[in-house]
Amino acid sequence: MQRWRGLEDIPEGWGRSVVTIGSYDGVHRGHQFIIGETVSRARALGVPAVVVTFEPHPSEVVRPGSHPALLAPHHRRAELFAELGVDAVLILPFTVEFSRLSPADFVVKVLVDKLHAAAVVEGPNFRFGYRAAGTVETLRELGRTYDFEVRTVDLRHGDGEPFSSTLARRLVAEGDVAGAAEVLGRPHRVEGIVVRGAQRGRELGYPTANVDTLPYTAIPADGVYAGWLLAQGERMPAAISVGTNPQFNGEHRTVEAHAIGRTDLELYGQQVAVEFHAYLRGQMKFATVDGLLERMAEDVRQARALLD
């Protein structure tokens, strides 16, 4: 899959394509419907399928300080796009100047002059252009002018509620990682570099990878979870702690993953990922360290049983 950063990266002589546009944070199941239709239409027309997305998130430029919690960083989204059959992803730097493009100027600058869109696929609530003035109907009108078709895809949810990044973020924030996985179509993942912590887990016999997560990451509610640690090319069952470690009067929220049955890992300075499968319990402060150890052993047992 080709990856372009900015319009100038699009190859000279790029032909027609089928395009979809959006932030696509999370690439949740609703997004997958849209991208699937984009790829399907592209294959039918014999042209490439292109995803257009933005960096930073548009809300951070339009309303500074409002950046939503991120469900997936750009490199992870690109991996997911590729798995869905996308041929190219265009990441547009979203600036104040860019945000002021009218809907018509956006269409001409991006879809017509550069990507030569034969078709555009979007959700029914798609908005674009200055102050989100452009709608799907605006896009259709422009498509009639510039010779591209517009298709819409319903963002269905099993109980009638549409799939959305907002819904996925809320479920993650509440600690309902199983519910979030239903929306995302896969376990919620956080990524970052393993850093040195207080090393209490190692001292207690449960060494953990203390993950310095990427900025704006959507981190689940404080508690203990079953999930997986992805490191050194392995996907290992894990018991995961999120929170401030009240047993030792911690002050900073951390994400720490214990790879079940593994004490041989040396991960400091390495990029890892943590995937959340199920919520086990909230954070607790025990009367004694022995009480904590008993509970940790039970957490590992429960996590292993769930993941098996």
C-alpha positions in Angstrom: 0.0 0.0 0.0 1.3 3.5 -0.9 1.4 6.1 1.8 1.5 9.8 1.0 1.9 12.7 3.3 0.5 15.8 1.7 -0.8 16.4 -1.8 2.7 16.9 -3.2 3.5 13.2 -2.5 0.9 11.9 -4.9 2.7 10.5 -7.9 2.7 12.5 -11.2 0.3 10.9 -13.6 -1.9 9.4 -11.0 -5.0 8.2 -12.7 -8.6 7.9 -11.5 -9.4 6.4 -8.2 -12.2 5.7 -5.7 -11.8 7.8 -2.6 -13.2 7.9 0.9 -12.4 10.8 3.3 -12.4 11.0 7.1 -10.5 11.0 10.3 -11.1 7.2 10.6 -9.9 7.1 14.2 -10.2 3.5 15.3 -11.1 2.1 11.9 -14.2 0.7 13.7 -16.8 -1.6 12.1 -18.7 1.4 10.6 -15.5 2.6 9.0 -14.9 -0.9 7.7 -18.3 -0.9 6.0 -17.3 2.4 4.2 -13.8 1.2 3.3 -15.1 -2.1 2.2 -17.5 -0.4 -0.2 -14.7 1.9 -1.4 -12.5 -1.1 -2.2 -15.3 -3.0 -3.8 -16.2 -0.1 -6.1 -12.6 0.5 -7.0 -12.2 -3.2 -8.0 -15.3 -3.0 -10.1 -14.0 0.1 -11.9 -10.4 -1.3 -12.2 -8.9 1.7 -10.3 -7.1 2.1 -6.9 -8.9 2.6 -3.6 -7.6 5.6 -1.7 -8.3 6.7 1.9 -7.8 10.4 2.7 -7.3 11.3 6.4 -5.9 14.1 8.4 -3.1 15.0 10.9 -3.6 16.4 13.5 -7.2 15.7 14.2 -9.3 18.5 12.7 -10.9 19.4 16.1 -7.5 20.2 17.5 -7.0 22.9 14.9 -10.6 24.2 14.8 -11.0 24.1 18.6 -7.5 23.9 20.2 -7.4 21.7 23.3 -10.3 19.6 22.2 -8.3 16.7 20.7 -10.3 13.5 21.2 -8.7 10.4 22.8 -7.2 8.4 19.9 -8.3 4.9 19.3 -5.5 4.2 16.9 -2.4 6.1 15.8 -1.8 6.8 12.1 0.6 3.9 11.5 -1.9 1.5 13.1 -4.7 2.9 10.9 -2.5 2.4 7.8 -2.0 -1.3 8.8 -5.8 -1.7 9.1 -6.4 0.1 5.8 -4.0 -2.3 4.1 -5.7 -5.3 5.6 -9.0 -4.1 4.2 -7.5 -3.9 0.7 -6.8 -0.1 0.4 -4.2 0.7 -2.2 -3.1 4.1 -1.0 -3.6 6.4 2.1 -3.2 10.2 1.9 -2.5 12.0 5.2 -3.3 15.7 4.7 -1.7 18.1 7.2 -4.7 19.8 8.7 -3.8 23.5 9.2 -5.9 26.6 9.9 -5.4 27.6 6.3 -6.6 24.2 5.1 -9.6 24.3 7.4 -10.8 27.4 5.6 -11.2 25.8 2.2 -14.8 26.0 1.0 -16.4 22.6 0.2 -16.0 23.3 -3.5 -12.3 24.3 -3.2 -11.6 21.2 -1.1 -13.2 19.0 -3.8 -11.3 20.6 -6.6 -8.0 20.7 -4.8 -8.0 17.2 -3.4 -10.5 15.0 -5.3 -10.4 16.5 -8.8 -7.0 17.9 -9.4 -4.9 15.3 -7.5 -6.9 12.1 -7.0 -9.1 12.3 -10.1 -11.9 10.7 -8.3 -14.2 8.4 -10.2 -16.3 7.8 -7.1 -16.4 8.9 -3.5 -17.8 6.7 -0.7 -18.9 8.2 2.7 -21.2 7.7 5.7 -24.6 9.6 5.6 -23.4 12.3 8.1 -20.2 13.2 6.3 -19.3 16.9 6.5 -16.4 18.8 4.9 -15.1 22.2 4.0 -15.0 25.4 6.0 -17.1 25.2 9.2 -18.3 21.7 8.0 -20.6 23.4 5.5 -20.4 20.6 3.0 -22.8 17.7 3.2 -23.3 14.5 1.3 -25.8 16.3 -0.9 -23.2 19.1 -1.5 -20.8 16.3 -2.5 -23.3 14.9 -5.0 -23.9 18.2 -6.6 -20.1 18.7 -7.0 -19.8 15.2 -8.3 -22.3 16.0 -11.1 -20.1 19.0 -12.0 -16.8 17.2 -11.9 -17.8 13.8 -13.1 -17.6 11.5 -10.0 -20.3 9.4 -8.4 -21.1 9.5 -4.6 -22.1 6.5 -2.6 -23.2 6.4 1.0 -22.9 3.6 3.5 -25.0 3.2 6.6 -23.0 2.9 9.9 -25.1 0.1 11.3 -25.0 -1.3 14.9 -26.6 -4.5 16.0 -29.1 -2.8 18.4 -29.8 0.1 16.0 -27.1 2.5 17.4 -24.6 3.5 14.7 -21.0 2.4 15.1 -18.9 5.5 15.9 -15.6 6.5 17.3 -17.5 8.5 20.0 -19.2 5.3 21.2 -15.9 3.3 21.1 -14.1 6.1 23.1 -16.9 6.1 25.7 -16.8 2.3 26.2 -13.0 2.4 26.5 -13.2 5.2 29.1 -15.8 3.2 31.1 -13.6 0.1 31.1 -16.0 -1.8 28.9 -13.3 -3.1 26.6 -15.5 -6.0 25.5 -18.1 -3.6 24.3 -15.4 -1.5 22.6 -14.2 -4.6 20.8 -17.7 -5.1 19.5 -17.6 -1.6 17.9 -14.0 -1.8 16.7 -14.2 -5.4 15.4 -11.0 -6.2 17.4 -9.5 -5.6 20.9 -8.7 -2.0 21.7 -4.9 -1.5 21.6 -2.6 1.0 23.1 1.1 1.4 22.1 4.2 3.0 23.4 7.8 2.5 24.6 8.6 0.4 27.7 10.1 2.6 30.4 11.5 1.9 33.8 9.1 2.2 36.6 9.4 1.5 40.3 10.0 -2.2 39.4 7.7 -3.4 42.2 6.1 -6.0 40.0 9.5 -7.6 39.4 10.2 -7.6 43.1 6.8 -9.3 43.8 7.4 -11.9 41.2 5.2 -10.4 38.5 7.4 -8.3 36.2 5.5 -5.8 34.1 6.1 -3.8 30.9 5.4 -0.2 32.0 4.2 1.4 28.7 4.7 5.1 28.1 1.7 5.4 25.8 1.5 7.7 22.7 0.0 11.2 23.2 -3.8 11.4 23.3 -4.2 7.6 23.5 -7.6 6.4 24.6 -6.7 4.5 27.8 -9.3 2.3 29.6 -10.7 3.1 33.0 -8.5 2.3 36.0 -8.6 -1.4 36.8 -7.2 -4.8 36.0 -7.8 -6.5 32.7 -7.1 -9.6 30.8 -5.4 -9.1 27.4 -2.3 -9.5 25.4 1.2 -8.0 25.3 2.6 -7.7 21.7 6.4 -7.5 21.9 9.4 -8.9 20.1 7.2 -10.5 17.5 5.1 -12.4 20.0 1.5 -12.0 21.2 1.6 -13.1 24.8 -1.4 -13.5 27.2 -1.2 -10.8 29.9 -2.7 -9.4 33.1 -2.8 -5.6 32.7 -3.1 -3.0 35.3 -4.2 0.6 34.5 -4.1 3.3 37.2 -2.0 4.9 39.9 -1.1 1.9 42.0 -2.9 2.8 45.2 -1.1 0.1 47.1 2.0 2.2 47.0 0.4 5.6 46.9 1.2 6.2 43.3 0.4 9.5 41.7 0.7 8.9 37.9 -1.5 6.8 35.8 0.3 4.0 34.1 -0.4 1.0 31.8 1.5 -2.1 33.0 1.3 -5.5 31.4 2.5 -8.7 32.9 3.1 -11.4 30.3 1.7 -14.5 32.0 4.3 -17.1 32.7 7.2 -15.0 31.4 10.0 -13.7 33.6 12.6 -13.6 30.9 11.6 -10.6 28.9 13.9 -7.5 28.6 11.8 -4.9 27.0 13.1 -1.5 28.2 13.3 1.0 25.3 11.3 -1.2 23.0 8.0 -0.3 21.2 5.2 -2.6 22.4 1.4 -2.9 22.1 -1.2 -3.9 24.7 -4.6 -5.3 23.7 -7.5 -5.3 26.2 -9.8 -8.4 26.2 -11.9 -8.2 29.4 -12.3 -6.2 32.6 -11.5 -8.1 35.7 -11.8 -5.7 38.6 -11.2 -2.2 39.8 -8.1 -0.9 41.5 -7.8 -1.8 45.2 -5.6 -1.1 48.2 -4.9 -4.2 50.3 -4.2 -4.3 54.1 -1.0 -6.2 53.5 1.4 -7.0 50.6 0.5 -10.6 51.1 -3.1 -9.7 50.4 -2.0 -8.0 47.2 0.0 -11.0 46.1 -3.0 -13.3 46.7 -5.1 -11.1 44.6 -2.5 -10.8 41.8 -2.3 -14.6 41.6 -6.0 -14.7 41.3 -6.0 -12.0 38.6 -3.4 -14.0 36.6 -5.5 -17.2 37.0 -8.6 -15.4 35.8 -6.8 -13.8 32.9 -5.3 -17.0 31.8 -8.7 -18.8 31.9 -10.4 -16.0 29.9 -7.6 -15.9 27.3 -7.4 -19.7 26.9 
